[in-house]
Amino acid sequence: MKILIYGAGPFGSLFAERLAEANHDVSILDRGERLDQLREQGVVIIDHSTEEKTVTRVPVVESLNEDDYYDLIIVPMRKNKALEILPTLAKNKKVPTFLFMMNNAEGSKRLVDALGKERVMMGFPLPGGKREGHAMRMLSVNEKNKWALPIGEADGTIRERTKKIADVLGSMRGYKVDIRTDMDDWLKCHVAILIVSFVPAAYAASLDIERFERTQDAIVLAIRAQREAFKALRSVGVKMSPSAVIKFSEWTPEPVMIPIWKKALGVELYKVAFAHLEEAEDEMNHLHQEFM
């Protein structure tokens, strides 16, 4: 496939590396300092667990023109930034599929209105990473530690296109794909699980993960906020997804949940998440307002 990665942050960089490795025709788009880094240094990934560094050279472009053709454009960027580029994407009528991989509390309507439902797919990038100068430090993604990328059509159907894109993403080393018919609901629930509950508590603890772990009131309030957010989503007809995770979060007694949260804060995924929050306050504020 001929693929454009629109945005060379942590996920865009990792996807570019893995898709190129799988012999797809991949280009990556960014601007300013990041564009210069890609041209001079290539796509540089550091494995957070092993410290292994890889360098991948892929074509770098600085714009998407109206007449440019790609089989697929993947947009792995913050929601507020993705909305800023919608007019540019909409001017191009030749690209058949735009896959937005990001947090999203609002749903797909604004994306569909701009591009058409036949061209919009939704997904979520995993597992996590952060910038270190020109390199991206990423949690391990390998054959022993595969991650399942959730993706789906904006209207919840499964078509040949859905399966084809799933095959493309599944060709990336260390990844498998979870095709979902409830991607809109999944994304809204993900914001409830993290953005309007865990994230405010993390900021209240000054993004100090050890302080967060010690501050039981912050954990209690985060648990209650999570449960309140689930009720809010139900009240407007959102299906709880993934249902097993939400049932566990809702029905496990609070005194039992507190040590579970404390233990989770020691997991590497959450440590990387704290690092992301340091530079993503604009995204967190945007998603919080979308959810409200």
N, C-alpha and C positions, 0 to 999 in steps of 0.2 A: 504493500500500500504506500501511496504517497501521502505523507503525514506532516502537518505543521504543528509544533508545540508552541502555543502563544503564551509566552511567559517563562523565563528561565530561572525561577526560584528553585527551592529544594525539590519539589515534586516534578516540575517541568524538566529540570536537569536530569533527575533519575530516570524519568520516562524516556527522555531522549536517548540516554545511554542504553537502556534495555531494549528499546525498539530498534535502534541501530544495530545492536548486537544480534537481534533476531532477523536482520537483513531487510528491514523495511527502509524505504526512501524517506529519511527523516530530516527535516529542517527545524531550526529553533529561532524564535523571534523575541527580541528584547531591544531595549534602547539605552542610551546614555552610557554610564560606566559599565553596566553589566554587558552591554553589547561589545565594548572594547575588551572586557575580560574574556568573553567567549572566543573572540577572534584571536587573542594573543595566547590564552592559556588552554582553550578547549573546555569541554565539560568535565569538571573535576569533582569526583565523589570520594568522600572518606567514609568507610564503614565504621560506625560508632563502636562496634564491639571489637573488631580486629585491628583497627587503625590502617587497614589496607587502603591505598589510594589508587584510583583508576583515572585515566585521562582518555576521553573519547572526542574525536574530531567529527563534527557534523556541520553541514552548511548553516551559516548564520544569515538571517535576513532582518532588516530593520523596519519593514512595513508589509502590510497586506493590501494589495491593490485590487481594484474592482474586477480585473480580468484574471487574477491569479486562480489557478485550480489546484486543489488538494482533495484527495479522497476523504480525508478526515482532518479536522482541526480540533485539537485537544486544548482546552482552556483551563489550566490548573492554577488558578490565582484566587486571591481574596475576592469575596462577593462584591464589595464596594468598588474594587478596581475593575472587575469584570463588567459591571454596569457602565463604567466610563468608556469601555471600548465597544459597546454594543452598536453605536452608529457606524463605526468602521466595519464591523462584521456584517452589518445589514446591507451595506453598499455592495458587497460581493454576493452575486446571485448564482455563482457557479459551484460553490462548495456545497455538497449534498448533506454533510453531517458535521455539526458542532457538538462536541462532548464537553460539557461544563463539569469540572470535578472540583467541588468546593462546598463549604458550609452554605446552607441556604434555608432561612426560616420563612421566606415569603412564598415559595413555590415557583413554578416554572412560567407563570403567565406572562411576566414582563419579557422573558427571553423568547417565548413563543410568539408574542405580539410583534417583536422586532424581527424575528427570523423565519417564523412559520413552524408549525408543530412537526412537519415532516423533516425538518432539519435539526431539531433540538433533541439531544439526549442528556441525561443527568447522571452523575456519579459522585463518588467520594474517594479522594486519594489517601493511601496508607503507605507506610505506617507513621512516619514523622521525621522531621529533620530541621536543621537550621543552617544559616549562612555562617561561614568562617572565611571572611575575605572573599577571594574568588572561588573558594571551594564550598561544597555543600556537604555537611556532616549528616549522614542518614542512619537511622536504625537499620539493622541488618535485614536484607531481603535476599534470600537464597533458597536453594532447593530443600534444605533442611528446615528452613523457617519461612514457609510460604505464607503470603498474605492474600486474602480474598478481597478483590476490589468489587464493591457493589455498584452496578450500573443499571439503567433502565430507560425506557422511552418516556417522554413527557406525559403521554396519555396512558401509560401503564400497559400497553400491548407488547407482545413479543413477536417480532417479524424476522424476516431473513436478514435485514440490516442489523438488527439487534445481535443476532447470533454471529454475524460476520465481525462486528466490532468486538464482541466478546472473544472471538478467536484471536484477533489481533492483540488485544491486551493480554490474553492468556499465553501468547507466545513470548512474553517478557519473562526472563529468568527470575524465579522466585515468586511469581504471581499466578493466581488462579482467579476466576471471575465468578461473581455471584449475580446472575441476571435476576432483577427484581421487577415485579409488577406494581410495587408500592414505593417507588423511589422518592416521590414527593413527600409522602408521609414519613418515610425513613429519615429523610433529611431534617424535617421539622422536629421529629423526636430526638434526633441527635443534638440539635440545638438545645432542646429541653434538658437532655441528660448532662450537657457540659456548659454551654455558653451562658445560660441564665441562672446557673446554680453553682457549679464548680468554679467557673471563671471569676465571678464577683468575689467569692470567698478567697480565691488565690490573690487577687489584687488587694483585698482587705488585709491579707497577711504580707503585703509588700513583696509578693512574688518570692518569698523566702519559704522554700518547701519544708524545711525543718520547723520553722515557726508555724506554718499551716498545720503540720502534724501535731504540734503541741497545743494548738488552740482549739479545744474541743467545741467551743461555741461556734466557731467558723464552720466546722464540719457539720454540726447539728443544723445550723441554718442552711447550709448547702443541701443537705438531705431533704429538709422541709421544702426548700425552694424547688427542688427537683419534682417532688410529689405534687406541689401546687401547679407546676408547669404542665405535668401530665393531665391534671384535671382541666386546665385551661384548653389544652389541645382537644380533649374529648368533647368539650362543650361546643366546639366549632366543627365537629365531625371528623377530626383526624384519627385515622386508624393507628393504634399503638404498634410500633415496629422498631426493632425486633421485639416481639411480644414477650418472649421468655425473659429477656434482660429487664424489661420494664416491670413485669410482674414481680421479679425478684427485688427490684429497687423499691417497689411500692409496698410489698407485703412483708418483707423482712423487718422484724421489730427494730426500732431505732437503736436500742442498746447493743444489738448485734451488728447493725450496719456501721456503727462508729469505728470499731476495730478493723472492720473490712476496709473502710476508707483509709484508715491510717496505714494499713499494710499496702494498699494500692499506691499510696504516695511514694513508696520505696521502689516501685517498678520503673524501669528505665524509660518507658513510654511517657510517664507523667513528668519525669525530669526534663525530657526533651520538650514536652508541652509547655512547661514553665519558661523555658528559654524562648519559645515562640511567642509567648504572651508579652515578653519584654518589647518586641518590635511590632506587635500586631494590635495595639490598642485601638487603632482606627477601625479595624475589621470587627473587633469585639463589640465596640459601641454600635456599629452599623447593624450587626446581627441582633444585638439586644433590642434595638429600636424596631427592627423588622418583626421580631417575635411579639413585642408588645402591641 
